[in-house]
Amino acid sequence: MVLENPELTASDKTVVKNCLYRLKSGILQKVPPTMNLETGIDNIFKQYDKDRTGVISINELNSLCLGVGVPLERKYTMRIMKALDSDGSSTISLEELKLFIIGKKQIQ
C-alpha cells in the first residue's frame, strides 16, 4: 500500500490519510440524500471524467479533489492516485472509486 512506503514521513502519511478521509466525505456530501449512492458516485465520476475515457486521470483527480473542497499539492494528489488505483494503471476506474467510497477497500 502507498501508506506503507518507507519513503513517506509520518507527517506525509497523516496528510494522505486525512486527504483520503476528506475526499471520501466530500464525495458523499455531493450525492443527494434522495439518490442511490452508486448512482450518485456514477454521476460524480462522469462529471470529472472530462475526456470520457472511462477512467479518472491524475489531472481529473486533482479537479475532483478541488471540486469537493480538498485542494492538494501535486505530490499528495499522486499519493491519493496510488492509494485508489488497485490495478496499477495510474488511473482510477469507476469500480475503484466505488470500492473506496462504499467502504469495501481499506486504505492502510
N, C-alpha and C positions, 0 to 999 in steps of 0.2 A: 504494500500500500504506500501511497505517496507520503503519508504522515510518518511512516516508519523509516523514511530516508535519513541516513545518518548525517547528511549534509545540512539538514534543516535544524536550525536552532530551536530551543524550547519556545522562544518568543514567536518564531515563524510558525511553529506547529499550532500555537494558541491562536494566532491570527487566522490561519487557514481554517481551523475548526470553527471559529467564530463566524468567518465569512460563509462557510457551508451552512451553518445554522441560520444565518440571516438570509441567505439565498433561498433556502427552503421555506422559511417563514414568509418572505416576500412573495414568492410564487403562490403559496397557499392563500395569501391575502388577496391576490388578484383573481382567484376563482370565486365567482359569485356564489353565495350560500345556497342558492336555488339550483345550481348546476351540479351535475355529476362530476366528481373530482377528476376522473380520467378524461372526460370531455373537456374540462377546463384546462388540464395540462396539455391536451392536444391543441387547443386553441392558442395557448401561450407559445407552445413550440412553433406552430405555424407562423405566428406573428414575428418571431425572432429568427426563423429560418428564411432570411431575406432572399437568398439565391435559389430557394426551393430545391435544394439538393437532397432533402430528407434527413439532414444532419445539421447540428449546430457547430460552426467553426469557432476558432478562438476569438475572432472579431465579433461574431454573433453572440458568443457567450459574454463578452465584455458589454455589448449592448443590452443583453438580458439582465446582467447584474446591475447596470445603471438604471434600467427600466423598473427594477423592483427595489431601488434605493440602496444598492450595495456597490458604491463606486470602489474600484480596486486598482492597485498598481498592477502593471503588466505581469510581474513575477507571480503575484497571487492569482491572477486570472489563469495563468498557465498551470499552477498547482491545483486549482479547482478543476480545470480540464482533466488533469491526470487522475484526480480523485474520482471523477464521474465516468471517465472513459474506460469501461471494463474490457473492451476488446482491443485496445492498443491502436485504434485508428486515428488518434489525435483529433477526434470529433466526438460529439455526443449525439447518439441516436435518440429517437423518441422513447424507445424502451429503456435506455439507460437513464433518461431523465425521470421516467415514471418510477423506475426502481428506487431512485434516490428520493423522490418526493413522497411516494406512498410508504416508504419506510422499510422496504424489503432488502435494501442494500445498506450494509453497515459501513460507515467510513471510520477507519481506525487511524 
